[in-house]
Amino acid sequence: MVLQVLDPTNETAPPLGRPAPRLASLAGATVCFISNGKEGTKGFFAHLDHMLRAQFAVADVVVRVKSNFSAPAGADIVDEIRRWQAVVTGIGD
């Protein structure tokens, strides 16, 4: 018996966007953490904050918490994105 696997992916679909250009370095950059507000993100982001400052010379780390863990970031957070050189989003349960 031969098993045939079909791939339903539409290869002609255009990409939805382009990835942002990669930073050459994080040194001197401002990084924002966008948290879903759940308890599990606190320790992770605290550790990541320490690593980014100590190992990558990040100048500043900003933390924003979404108003609802299951919704996209609010307009107030989205409006700030242009101020940061990198953004890390996270969930934690």
VOBARO-797026 format. One record per residue: residue in one letter; chain; x, y, z of N, C-alpha, C in turn. Coordinates in nm, 4 decimals, decimal comma. Layout:
BEGIN
<site><res>A</res><chain>A</chain><n_east>X</n_east><n_north>Y</n_north><n_up>Z</n_up><ca_east>X</ca_east><ca_north>Y</ca_north><ca_up>Z</ca_up><c_east>X</c_east><c_north>Y</c_north><c_up>Z</c_up></site>
...
This chain:
BEGIN
<site><res>M</res><chain>A</chain><n_east>0,0848</n_east><n_north>-0,1179</n_north><n_up>0,0000</n_up><ca_east>0,0000</ca_east><ca_north>0,0000</ca_north><ca_up>0,0000</ca_up><c_east>0,0893</c_east><c_north>0,1242</c_north><c_up>0,0000</c_up></site>
<site><res>V</res><chain>A</chain><n_east>0,0573</n_east><n_north>0,2194</n_north><n_up>-0,0855</n_up><ca_east>0,1327</ca_east><ca_north>0,3444</ca_north><ca_up>-0,0961</ca_up><c_east>0,0536</c_east><c_north>0,4532</c_north><c_up>-0,0238</c_up></site>
<site><res>L</res><chain>A</chain><n_east>0,1220</n_east><n_north>0,5262</n_north><n_up>0,0619</n_up><ca_east>0,0617</ca_east><ca_north>0,6379</ca_north><ca_up>0,1337</ca_up><c_east>0,1026</c_east><c_north>0,7663</c_north><c_up>0,0638</c_up></site>
<site><res>Q</res><chain>A</chain><n_east>0,0042</n_east><n_north>0,8415</n_north><n_up>0,0186</n_up><ca_east>0,0326</ca_east><ca_north>0,9663</ca_north><ca_up>-0,0500</ca_up><c_east>-0,0083</c_east><c_north>1,0812</c_north><c_up>0,0417</c_up></site>
<site><res>V</res><chain>A</chain><n_east>0,0850</n_east><n_north>1,1744</n_north><n_up>0,0659</n_up><ca_east>0,0590</ca_east><ca_north>1,2915</ca_north><ca_up>0,1504</ca_up><c_east>0,0486</c_east><c_north>1,4129</c_north><c_up>0,0605</c_up></site>
<site><res>L</res><chain>A</chain><n_east>-0,0602</n_east><n_north>1,4863</n_north><n_up>0,0732</n_up><ca_east>-0,0819</ca_east><ca_north>1,6055</ca_north><ca_up>-0,0077</ca_up><c_east>-0,0582</c_east><c_north>1,7299</c_north><c_up>0,0764</c_up></site>
<site><res>D</res><chain>A</chain><n_east>0,0049</n_east><n_north>1,8295</n_north><n_up>0,0175</n_up><ca_east>0,0304</ca_east><ca_north>1,9569</ca_north><ca_up>0,0846</ca_up><c_east>-0,0677</c_east><c_north>2,0606</c_north><c_up>0,0304</c_up></site>
<site><res>P</res><chain>A</chain><n_east>-0,1623</n_east><n_north>2,1072</n_north><n_up>0,1124</n_up><ca_east>-0,2631</ca_east><ca_north>2,2012</ca_north><ca_up>0,0636</ca_up><c_east>-0,2153</c_east><c_north>2,3468</c_north><c_up>0,0604</c_up></site>
<site><res>T</res><chain>A</chain><n_east>-0,0888</n_east><n_north>2,3696</n_north><n_up>0,0849</n_up><ca_east>-0,0369</ca_east><ca_north>2,5062</ca_north><ca_up>0,0880</ca_up><c_east>-0,0502</c_east><c_north>2,5723</c_north><c_up>-0,0480</c_up></site>
<site><res>N</res><chain>A</chain><n_east>-0,1003</n_east><n_north>2,6934</n_north><n_up>-0,0474</n_up><ca_east>-0,1103</ca_east><ca_north>2,7718</ca_north><ca_up>-0,1698</ca_up><c_east>0,0217</c_east><c_north>2,8452</c_north><c_up>-0,1894</c_up></site>
<site><res>E</res><chain>A</chain><n_east>0,1021</n_east><n_north>2,7967</n_north><n_up>-0,2800</n_up><ca_east>0,2341</ca_east><ca_north>2,8558</ca_north><ca_up>-0,3014</ca_up><c_east>0,2287</c_east><c_north>2,9886</c_north><c_up>-0,3755</c_up></site>
<site><res>T</res><chain>A</chain><n_east>0,1158</n_east><n_north>3,0235</n_north><n_up>-0,4313</n_up><ca_east>0,1061</ca_east><ca_north>3,1489</ca_north><ca_up>-0,5058</ca_up><c_east>0,0613</c_east><c_north>3,2654</c_north><c_up>-0,4195</c_up></site>
<site><res>A</res><chain>A</chain><n_east>0,0303</n_east><n_north>3,2401</n_north><n_up>-0,2933</n_up><ca_east>-0,0153</ca_east><ca_north>3,3484</ca_north><ca_up>-0,2054</ca_up><c_east>0,0994</c_east><c_north>3,4452</c_north><c_up>-0,1791</c_up></site>
<site><res>P</res><chain>A</chain><n_east>0,0748</n_east><n_north>3,5760</n_north><n_up>-0,1949</n_up><ca_east>0,1807</ca_east><ca_north>3,6734</ca_north><ca_up>-0,1691</ca_up><c_east>0,2107</c_east><c_north>3,6807</c_north><c_up>-0,0191</c_up></site>
<site><res>P</res><chain>A</chain><n_east>0,3331</n_east><n_north>3,7148</n_north><n_up>0,0165</n_up><ca_east>0,3654</ca_east><ca_north>3,7291</ca_north><ca_up>0,1586</ca_up><c_east>0,2856</c_east><c_north>3,8449</c_north><c_up>0,2191</c_up></site>
<site><res>L</res><chain>A</chain><n_east>0,2524</n_east><n_north>3,8319</n_north><n_up>0,3460</n_up><ca_east>0,1725</ca_east><ca_north>3,9350</ca_north><ca_up>0,4124</ca_up><c_east>0,2549</c_east><c_north>4,0564</c_north><c_up>0,4512</c_up></site>
<site><res>G</res><chain>A</chain><n_east>0,3829</n_east><n_north>4,0440</n_north><n_up>0,4532</n_up><ca_east>0,4682</ca_east><ca_north>4,1558</ca_north><ca_up>0,4908</ca_up><c_east>0,6137</c_east><c_north>4,1151</c_north><c_up>0,4788</c_up></site>
<site><res>R</res><chain>A</chain><n_east>0,6994</n_east><n_north>4,2050</n_north><n_up>0,5150</n_up><ca_east>0,8426</ca_east><ca_north>4,1773</ca_north><ca_up>0,5132</ca_up><c_east>0,8951</c_east><c_north>4,1822</c_north><c_up>0,6550</c_up></site>
<site><res>P</res><chain>A</chain><n_east>0,9900</n_east><n_north>4,0968</n_north><n_up>0,6874</n_up><ca_east>1,0530</ca_east><ca_north>4,1072</ca_north><ca_up>0,8182</ca_up><c_east>1,1290</c_east><c_north>4,2398</c_north><c_up>0,8282</c_up></site>
<site><res>A</res><chain>A</chain><n_east>1,1346</n_east><n_north>4,2925</n_north><n_up>0,9480</n_up><ca_east>1,2119</ca_east><ca_north>4,4145</ca_north><ca_up>0,9702</ca_up><c_east>1,3590</c_east><c_north>4,3843</c_north><c_up>0,9471</c_up></site>
<site><res>P</res><chain>A</chain><n_east>1,4358</n_east><n_north>4,4839</n_north><n_up>0,9032</n_up><ca_east>1,5783</ca_east><ca_north>4,4594</ca_north><ca_up>0,8849</ca_up><c_east>1,6437</c_east><c_north>4,4223</c_north><c_up>1,0175</c_up></site>
<site><res>R</res><chain>A</chain><n_east>1,7375</n_east><n_north>4,3312</n_north><n_up>1,0114</n_up><ca_east>1,8072</ca_east><ca_north>4,2855</ca_north><ca_up>1,1315</ca_up><c_east>1,9021</c_east><c_north>4,3942</c_north><c_up>1,1797</c_up></site>
<site><res>L</res><chain>A</chain><n_east>1,9054</n_east><n_north>4,4158</n_north><n_up>1,3110</n_up><ca_east>1,9985</ca_east><ca_north>4,5126</ca_north><ca_up>1,3688</ca_up><c_east>2,1401</c_east><c_north>4,4575</c_north><c_up>1,3616</c_up></site>
<site><res>A</res><chain>A</chain><n_east>2,2348</n_east><n_north>4,5445</n_north><n_up>1,3360</n_up><ca_east>2,3749</ca_east><ca_north>4,5031</ca_north><ca_up>1,3354</ca_up><c_east>2,4208</c_east><c_north>4,4729</c_north><c_up>1,4777</c_up></site>
<site><res>S</res><chain>A</chain><n_east>2,3636</n_east><n_north>4,5437</n_north><n_up>1,5749</n_up><ca_east>2,4029</ca_east><ca_north>4,5271</ca_north><ca_up>1,7144</ca_up><c_east>2,2908</c_east><c_north>4,5794</c_north><c_up>1,8039</c_up></site>
<site><res>L</res><chain>A</chain><n_east>2,2842</n_east><n_north>4,5271</n_north><n_up>1,9234</n_up><ca_east>2,1897</ca_east><ca_north>4,5793</ca_north><ca_up>2,0229</ca_up><c_east>2,2542</c_east><c_north>4,6849</c_north><c_up>2,1124</c_up></site>
<site><res>A</res><chain>A</chain><n_east>2,3834</n_east><n_north>4,7058</n_north><n_up>2,0987</n_up><ca_east>2,4544</ca_east><ca_north>4,8035</ca_north><ca_up>2,1818</ca_up><c_east>2,3923</c_east><c_north>4,9419</c_north><c_up>2,1644</c_up></site>
<site><res>G</res><chain>A</chain><n_east>2,3545</n_east><n_north>5,0022</n_north><n_up>2,2767</n_up><ca_east>2,2952</ca_east><ca_north>5,1345</ca_north><ca_up>2,2755</ca_up><c_east>2,1492</c_east><c_north>5,1390</c_north><c_up>2,2364</c_up></site>
<site><res>A</res><chain>A</chain><n_east>2,0894</n_east><n_north>5,0257</n_north><n_up>2,2089</n_up><ca_east>1,9500</ca_east><ca_north>5,0201</ca_north><ca_up>2,1629</ca_up><c_east>1,8523</c_east><c_north>5,0244</c_north><c_up>2,2801</c_up></site>
<site><res>T</res><chain>A</chain><n_east>1,7305</n_east><n_north>5,0634</n_north><n_up>2,2488</n_up><ca_east>1,6200</ca_east><ca_north>5,0535</ca_north><ca_up>2,3424</ca_up><c_east>1,5354</c_east><c_north>4,9354</c_north><c_up>2,2975</c_up></site>
<site><res>V</res><chain>A</chain><n_east>1,5116</n_east><n_north>4,8435</n_north><n_up>2,3900</n_up><ca_east>1,4337</ca_east><ca_north>4,7232</ca_north><ca_up>2,3628</ca_up><c_east>1,3067</c_east><c_north>4,7307</c_north><c_up>2,4460</c_up></site>
<site><res>C</res><chain>A</chain><n_east>1,1943</n_east><n_north>4,6958</n_north><n_up>2,3859</n_up><ca_east>1,0685</ca_east><ca_north>4,6923</ca_north><ca_up>2,4606</ca_up><c_east>1,0204</c_east><c_north>4,5492</c_north><c_up>2,4744</c_up></site>
<site><res>F</res><chain>A</chain><n_east>0,9722</n_east><n_north>4,5177</n_north><n_up>2,5927</n_up><ca_east>0,9041</ca_east><ca_north>4,3908</ca_north><ca_up>2,6158</ca_up><c_east>0,7552</c_east><c_north>4,4199</c_north><c_up>2,6190</c_up></site>
<site><res>I</res><chain>A</chain><n_east>0,6794</n_east><n_north>4,3536</n_north><n_up>2,5345</n_up><ca_east>0,5335</ca_east><ca_north>4,3643</ca_north><ca_up>2,5386</ca_up><c_east>0,4830</c_east><c_north>4,2354</c_north><c_up>2,5999</c_up></site>
<site><res>S</res><chain>A</chain><n_east>0,4291</n_east><n_north>4,2480</n_north><n_up>2,7186</n_up><ca_east>0,3836</ca_east><ca_north>4,1326</ca_north><ca_up>2,7949</ca_up><c_east>0,2333</c_east><c_north>4,1154</c_north><c_up>2,7820</c_up></site>
<site><res>N</res><chain>A</chain><n_east>0,1896</n_east><n_north>3,9905</n_north><n_up>2,7913</n_up><ca_east>0,0454</ca_east><ca_north>3,9670</ca_north><ca_up>2,7926</ca_up><c_east>-0,0112</c_east><c_north>3,9867</c_north><c_up>2,9329</c_up></site>
<site><res>G</res><chain>A</chain><n_east>0,0748</n_east><n_north>4,0140</n_north><n_up>3,0299</n_up><ca_east>0,0303</ca_east><ca_north>4,0450</ca_north><ca_up>3,1651</ca_up><c_east>0,0156</c_east><c_north>3,9256</c_north><c_up>3,2561</c_up></site>
<site><res>K</res><chain>A</chain><n_east>0,0419</n_east><n_north>3,8070</n_north><n_up>3,2061</n_up><ca_east>0,0304</ca_east><ca_north>3,6891</ca_north><ca_up>3,2919</ca_up><c_east>0,1552</c_east><c_north>3,6746</c_north><c_up>3,3771</c_up></site>
<site><res>E</res><chain>A</chain><n_east>0,1387</n_east><n_north>3,6092</n_north><n_up>3,4887</n_up><ca_east>0,2446</ca_east><ca_north>3,5963</ca_north><ca_up>3,5887</ca_up><c_east>0,3737</c_east><c_north>3,5356</c_north><c_up>3,5327</c_up></site>
<site><res>G</res><chain>A</chain><n_east>0,3627</n_east><n_north>3,4406</n_north><n_up>3,4406</n_up><ca_east>0,4792</ca_east><ca_north>3,3709</ca_north><ca_up>3,3891</ca_up><c_east>0,5773</c_east><c_north>3,4575</c_north><c_up>3,3117</c_up></site>
<site><res>T</res><chain>A</chain><n_east>0,5360</n_east><n_north>3,5760</n_north><n_up>3,2676</n_up><ca_east>0,6273</ca_east><ca_north>3,6605</ca_north><ca_up>3,1913</ca_up><c_east>0,7237</c_east><c_north>3,7372</c_north><c_up>3,2813</c_up></site>
<site><res>K</res><chain>A</chain><n_east>0,6894</n_east><n_north>3,7600</n_north><n_up>3,4055</n_up><ca_east>0,7700</ca_east><ca_north>3,8471</ca_north><ca_up>3,4923</ca_up><c_east>0,9125</c_east><c_north>3,7975</c_north><c_up>3,5094</c_up></site>
<site><res>G</res><chain>A</chain><n_east>0,9300</n_east><n_north>3,6741</n_north><n_up>3,5479</n_up><ca_east>1,0636</ca_east><ca_north>3,6197</ca_north><ca_up>3,5687</ca_up><c_east>1,1428</c_east><c_north>3,6111</c_north><c_up>3,4399</c_up></site>
<site><res>F</res><chain>A</chain><n_east>1,0770</n_east><n_north>3,5708</n_north><n_up>3,3322</n_up><ca_east>1,1437</ca_east><ca_north>3,5603</ca_north><ca_up>3,2028</ca_up><c_east>1,1949</c_east><c_north>3,6957</c_north><c_up>3,1572</c_up></site>
<site><res>F</res><chain>A</chain><n_east>1,1084</n_east><n_north>3,7965</n_north><n_up>3,1621</n_up><ca_east>1,1498</ca_east><ca_north>3,9290</ca_north><ca_up>3,1167</ca_up><c_east>1,2556</c_east><c_north>3,9892</c_north><c_up>3,2088</c_up></site>
<site><res>A</res><chain>A</chain><n_east>1,2497</n_east><n_north>3,9626</n_north><n_up>3,3382</n_up><ca_east>1,3522</ca_east><ca_north>4,0130</ca_north><ca_up>3,4301</ca_up><c_east>1,4881</c_east><c_north>3,9523</c_north><c_up>3,3951</c_up></site>
<site><res>H</res><chain>A</chain><n_east>1,4904</n_east><n_north>3,8227</n_north><n_up>3,3677</n_up><ca_east>1,6152</ca_east><ca_north>3,7565</ca_north><ca_up>3,3306</ca_up><c_east>1,6649</c_east><c_north>3,8084</c_north><c_up>3,1956</c_up></site>
<site><res>L</res><chain>A</chain><n_east>1,5763</n_east><n_north>3,8221</n_north><n_up>3,0996</n_up><ca_east>1,6145</ca_east><ca_north>3,8714</ca_north><ca_up>2,9683</ca_up><c_east>1,6661</c_east><c_north>4,0151</c_north><c_up>2,9759</c_up></site>
<site><res>D</res><chain>A</chain><n_east>1,6036</n_east><n_north>4,0972</n_north><n_up>3,0576</n_up><ca_east>1,6488</ca_east><ca_north>4,2348</ca_north><ca_up>3,0793</ca_up><c_east>1,7947</c_east><c_north>4,2343</c_north><c_up>3,1261</c_up></site>
<site><res>H</res><chain>A</chain><n_east>1,8240</n_east><n_north>4,1541</n_north><n_up>3,2273</n_up><ca_east>1,9607</ca_east><ca_north>4,1449</ca_north><ca_up>3,2797</ca_up><c_east>2,0589</c_east><c_north>4,0999</c_north><c_up>3,1713</c_up></site>
<site><res>M</res><chain>A</chain><n_east>2,0227</n_east><n_north>3,9977</n_north><n_up>3,0962</n_up><ca_east>2,1108</ca_east><ca_north>3,9470</ca_north><ca_up>2,9896</ca_up><c_east>2,1362</c_east><c_north>4,0522</c_north><c_up>2,8813</c_up></site>
<site><res>L</res><chain>A</chain><n_east>2,0314</n_east><n_north>4,1193</n_north><n_up>2,8382</n_up><ca_east>2,0470</ca_east><ca_north>4,2185</ca_north><ca_up>2,7320</ca_up><c_east>2,1383</c_east><c_north>4,3330</c_north><c_up>2,7746</c_up></site>
<site><res>R</res><chain>A</chain><n_east>2,1240</n_east><n_north>4,3776</n_north><n_up>2,8983</n_up><ca_east>2,2089</ca_east><ca_north>4,4869</ca_north><ca_up>2,9473</ca_up><c_east>2,3530</c_east><c_north>4,4402</c_north><c_up>2,9675</c_up></site>
<site><res>A</res><chain>A</chain><n_east>2,3714</n_east><n_north>4,3233</n_north><n_up>3,0290</n_up><ca_east>2,5055</ca_east><ca_north>4,2750</ca_north><ca_up>3,0629</ca_up><c_east>2,5832</c_east><c_north>4,2228</c_north><c_up>2,9430</c_up></site>
<site><res>Q</res><chain>A</chain><n_east>2,5190</n_east><n_north>4,1485</n_north><n_up>2,8559</n_up><ca_east>2,5905</ca_east><ca_north>4,0833</ca_north><ca_up>2,7466</ca_up><c_east>2,5840</c_east><c_north>4,1573</c_north><c_up>2,6130</c_up></site>
<site><res>F</res><chain>A</chain><n_east>2,4823</n_east><n_north>4,2412</n_north><n_up>2,5958</n_up><ca_east>2,4645</ca_east><ca_north>4,3053</ca_north><ca_up>2,4656</ca_up><c_east>2,4651</c_east><c_north>4,4579</c_north><c_up>2,4730</c_up></site>
<site><res>A</res><chain>A</chain><n_east>2,4930</n_east><n_north>4,5147</n_north><n_up>2,5909</n_up><ca_east>2,5049</ca_east><ca_north>4,6595</ca_north><ca_up>2,6102</ca_up><c_east>2,3813</c_east><c_north>4,7371</c_north><c_up>2,5670</c_up></site>
<site><res>V</res><chain>A</chain><n_east>2,2648</n_east><n_north>4,6780</n_north><n_up>2,5883</n_up><ca_east>2,1400</ca_east><ca_north>4,7489</ca_north><ca_up>2,5603</ca_up><c_east>2,1313</c_east><c_north>4,8693</c_north><c_up>2,6530</c_up></site>
<site><res>A</res><chain>A</chain><n_east>2,0952</n_east><n_north>4,9840</n_north><n_up>2,5979</n_up><ca_east>2,0905</ca_east><ca_north>5,1074</ca_north><ca_up>2,6764</ca_up><c_east>1,9695</c_east><c_north>5,1133</c_north><c_up>2,7682</c_up></site>
<site><res>D</res><chain>A</chain><n_east>1,8549</n_east><n_north>5,0670</n_north><n_up>2,7189</n_up><ca_east>1,7329</ca_east><ca_north>5,0787</ca_north><ca_up>2,7986</ca_up><c_east>1,6379</c_east><c_north>4,9653</c_north><c_up>2,7629</c_up></site>
<site><res>V</res><chain>A</chain><n_east>1,5629</n_east><n_north>4,9224</n_north><n_up>2,8621</n_up><ca_east>1,4580</ca_east><ca_north>4,8225</ca_north><ca_up>2,8427</ca_up><c_east>1,3277</c_east><c_north>4,8831</c_north><c_up>2,8922</c_up></site>
<site><res>V</res><chain>A</chain><n_east>1,2278</n_east><n_north>4,8827</n_north><n_up>2,8072</n_up><ca_east>1,0961</ca_east><ca_north>4,9370</ca_north><ca_up>2,8372</ca_up><c_east>0,9997</c_east><c_north>4,8204</c_north><c_up>2,8446</c_up></site>
<site><res>V</res><chain>A</chain><n_east>0,9082</n_east><n_north>4,8239</n_north><n_up>2,9402</n_up><ca_east>0,8084</ca_east><ca_north>4,7169</ca_north><ca_up>2,9530</ca_up><c_east>0,6691</c_east><c_north>4,7763</c_north><c_up>2,9347</c_up></site>
<site><res>R</res><chain>A</chain><n_east>0,5924</n_east><n_north>4,7144</n_north><n_up>2,8494</n_up><ca_east>0,4522</ca_east><ca_north>4,7505</ca_north><ca_up>2,8310</ca_up><c_east>0,3695</c_east><c_north>4,6244</c_north><c_up>2,8512</c_up></site>
<site><res>V</res><chain>A</chain><n_east>0,2537</n_east><n_north>4,6398</n_north><n_up>2,9132</n_up><ca_east>0,1658</ca_east><ca_north>4,5264</ca_north><ca_up>2,9400</ca_up><c_east>0,0336</c_east><c_north>4,5513</c_north><c_up>2,8685</c_up></site>
<site><res>K</res><chain>A</chain><n_east>-0,0080</n_east><n_north>4,4535</n_north><n_up>2,7906</n_up><ca_east>-0,1351</ca_east><ca_north>4,4648</ca_north><ca_up>2,7205</ca_up><c_east>-0,2500</c_east><c_north>4,4691</c_north><c_up>2,8210</c_up></site>
<site><res>S</res><chain>A</chain><n_east>-0,3571</n_east><n_north>4,5354</n_north><n_up>2,7841</n_up><ca_east>-0,4723</ca_east><ca_north>4,5471</ca_north><ca_up>2,8742</ca_up><c_east>-0,5516</c_east><c_north>4,4175</c_north><c_up>2,8831</c_up></site>
<site><res>N</res><chain>A</chain><n_east>-0,5383</n_east><n_north>4,3317</n_north><n_up>2,7820</n_up><ca_east>-0,6094</ca_east><ca_north>4,2048</ca_north><ca_up>2,7798</ca_up><c_east>-0,5156</c_east><c_north>4,1001</c_north><c_up>2,7204</c_up></site>
<site><res>F</res><chain>A</chain><n_east>-0,4895</n_east><n_north>3,9939</n_north><n_up>2,7940</n_up><ca_east>-0,3905</ca_east><ca_north>3,8961</ca_north><ca_up>2,7495</ca_up><c_east>-0,4245</c_east><c_north>3,8289</c_north><c_up>2,6180</c_up></site>
<site><res>S</res><chain>A</chain><n_east>-0,5511</n_east><n_north>3,8221</n_north><n_up>2,5818</n_up><ca_east>-0,5887</ca_east><ca_north>3,7505</ca_north><ca_up>2,4595</ca_up><c_east>-0,6088</c_east><c_north>3,8421</c_north><c_up>2,3391</c_up></site>
<site><res>A</res><chain>A</chain><n_east>-0,5919</n_east><n_north>3,9710</n_north><n_up>2,3583</n_up><ca_east>-0,6133</ca_east><ca_north>4,0668</ca_north><ca_up>2,2493</ca_up><c_east>-0,4792</c_east><c_north>4,1192</c_north><c_up>2,1975</c_up></site>
<site><res>P</res><chain>A</chain><n_east>-0,4791</n_east><n_north>4,1757</n_north><n_up>2,0784</n_up><ca_east>-0,3560</ca_east><ca_north>4,2382</ca_north><ca_up>2,0287</ca_up><c_east>-0,3171</c_east><c_north>4,3566</c_north><c_up>2,1170</c_up></site>
<site><res>A</res><chain>A</chain><n_east>-0,1950</n_east><n_north>4,4025</n_north><n_up>2,1028</n_up><ca_east>-0,1509</ca_east><ca_north>4,5208</ca_north><ca_up>2,1768</ca_up><c_east>-0,2394</c_east><c_north>4,6389</c_north><c_up>2,1398</c_up></site>
<site><res>G</res><chain>A</chain><n_east>-0,2696</n_east><n_north>4,7217</n_north><n_up>2,2367</n_up><ca_east>-0,3553</ca_east><ca_north>4,8373</ca_north><ca_up>2,2144</ca_up><c_east>-0,2880</c_east><c_north>4,9443</c_north><c_up>2,1301</c_up></site>
<site><res>A</res><chain>A</chain><n_east>-0,3667</n_east><n_north>5,0369</n_north><n_up>2,0797</n_up><ca_east>-0,3153</ca_east><ca_north>5,1440</ca_north><ca_up>1,9940</ca_up><c_east>-0,2097</c_east><c_north>5,2271</c_north><c_up>2,0655</c_up></site>
<site><res>D</res><chain>A</chain><n_east>-0,2234</n_east><n_north>5,2448</n_north><n_up>2,1968</n_up><ca_east>-0,1246</ca_east><ca_north>5,3222</ca_north><ca_up>2,2708</ca_up><c_east>0,0137</c_east><c_north>5,2570</c_north><c_up>2,2650</c_up></site>
<site><res>I</res><chain>A</chain><n_east>0,0179</n_east><n_north>5,1250</n_north><n_up>2,2729</n_up><ca_east>0,1455</ca_east><ca_north>5,0527</ca_north><ca_up>2,2639</ca_up><c_east>0,1967</c_east><c_north>5,0545</c_north><c_up>2,1204</c_up></site>
<site><res>V</res><chain>A</chain><n_east>0,1105</n_east><n_north>5,0287</n_north><n_up>2,0262</n_up><ca_east>0,1505</ca_east><ca_north>5,0267</ca_north><ca_up>1,8852</ca_up><c_east>0,2069</c_east><c_north>5,1624</c_north><c_up>1,8436</c_up></site>
<site><res>D</res><chain>A</chain><n_east>0,1484</n_east><n_north>5,2704</n_north><n_up>1,8926</n_up><ca_east>0,1970</ca_east><ca_north>5,4050</ca_north><ca_up>1,8587</ca_up><c_east>0,3390</c_east><c_north>5,4295</c_north><c_up>1,9085</c_up></site>
<site><res>E</res><chain>A</chain><n_east>0,3811</n_east><n_north>5,3584</n_north><n_up>2,0112</n_up><ca_east>0,5155</ca_east><ca_north>5,3766</ca_north><ca_up>2,0668</ca_up><c_east>0,6228</c_east><c_north>5,2954</c_north><c_up>1,9953</c_up></site>
<site><res>I</res><chain>A</chain><n_east>0,5858</n_east><n_north>5,1981</n_north><n_up>1,9153</n_up><ca_east>0,6818</ca_east><ca_north>5,1042</ca_north><ca_up>1,8579</ca_up><c_east>0,7955</c_east><c_north>5,1739</c_north><c_up>1,7847</c_up></site>
<site><res>R</res><chain>A</chain><n_east>0,7678</n_east><n_north>5,2835</n_north><n_up>1,7165</n_up><ca_east>0,8735</ca_east><ca_north>5,3512</ca_north><ca_up>1,6392</ca_up><c_east>0,9843</c_east><c_north>5,4069</c_north><c_up>1,7283</c_up></site>
<site><res>R</res><chain>A</chain><n_east>0,9619</n_east><n_north>5,4167</n_north><n_up>1,8582</n_up><ca_east>1,0629</ca_east><ca_north>5,4685</ca_north><ca_up>1,9515</ca_up><c_east>1,1678</c_east><c_north>5,3638</c_north><c_up>1,9887</c_up></site>
<site><res>W</res><chain>A</chain><n_east>1,1394</n_east><n_north>5,2371</n_north><n_up>1,9637</n_up><ca_east>1,2258</ca_east><ca_north>5,1283</ca_north><ca_up>2,0083</ca_up><c_east>1,2981</c_east><c_north>5,0673</c_north><c_up>1,8890</c_up></site>
<site><res>Q</res><chain>A</chain><n_east>1,4168</n_east><n_north>5,0154</n_north><n_up>1,9141</n_up><ca_east>1,4919</ca_east><ca_north>4,9500</ca_north><ca_up>1,8076</ca_up><c_east>1,4585</c_east><c_north>4,8011</c_north><c_up>1,7980</c_up></site>
<site><res>A</res><chain>A</chain><n_east>1,4067</n_east><n_north>4,7435</n_north><n_up>1,9060</n_up><ca_east>1,3702</ca_east><ca_north>4,6007</ca_north><ca_up>1,9052</ca_up><c_east>1,2524</c_east><c_north>4,5799</c_north><c_up>1,9998</c_up></site>
<site><res>V</res><chain>A</chain><n_east>1,1716</n_east><n_north>4,4805</n_north><n_up>1,9676</n_up><ca_east>1,0560</ca_east><ca_north>4,4472</ca_north><ca_up>2,0512</ca_up><c_east>1,0541</c_east><c_north>4,2957</c_north><c_up>2,0736</c_up></site>
<site><res>V</res><chain>A</chain><n_east>1,0295</n_east><n_north>4,2585</n_north><n_up>2,1983</n_up><ca_east>1,0131</ca_east><ca_north>4,1174</ca_north><ca_up>2,2340</ca_up><c_east>0,8736</c_east><c_north>4,1030</c_north><c_up>2,2902</c_up></site>
<site><res>T</res><chain>A</chain><n_east>0,7951</n_east><n_north>4,0137</n_north><n_up>2,2331</n_up><ca_east>0,6630</ca_east><ca_north>3,9887</ca_north><ca_up>2,2891</ca_up><c_east>0,6667</c_east><c_north>3,8537</c_north><c_up>2,3598</c_up></site>
<site><res>G</res><chain>A</chain><n_east>0,5850</n_east><n_north>3,8406</n_north><n_up>2,4613</n_up><ca_east>0,5876</ca_east><ca_north>3,7156</ca_north><ca_up>2,5346</ca_up><c_east>0,4562</c_east><c_north>3,6826</c_north><c_up>2,5988</c_up></site>
<site><res>I</res><chain>A</chain><n_east>0,4381</n_east><n_north>3,5535</n_north><n_up>2,6167</n_up><ca_east>0,3223</ca_east><ca_north>3,5045</ca_north><ca_up>2,6876</ca_up><c_east>0,3708</c_east><c_north>3,4196</c_north><c_up>2,8025</c_up></site>
<site><res>G</res><chain>A</chain><n_east>0,2929</n_east><n_north>3,4114</n_north><n_up>2,9033</n_up><ca_east>0,3321</ca_east><ca_north>3,3273</ca_north><ca_up>3,0166</ca_up><c_east>0,2097</c_east><c_north>3,2798</c_north><c_up>3,0914</c_up></site>
<site><res>D</res><chain>A</chain><n_east>0,2051</n_east><n_north>3,1528</n_north><n_up>3,1160</n_up><ca_east>0,0924</ca_east><ca_north>3,0952</ca_north><ca_up>3,1914</ca_up><c_east>0,1421</c_east><c_north>3,0319</c_north><c_up>3,3177</c_up></site>
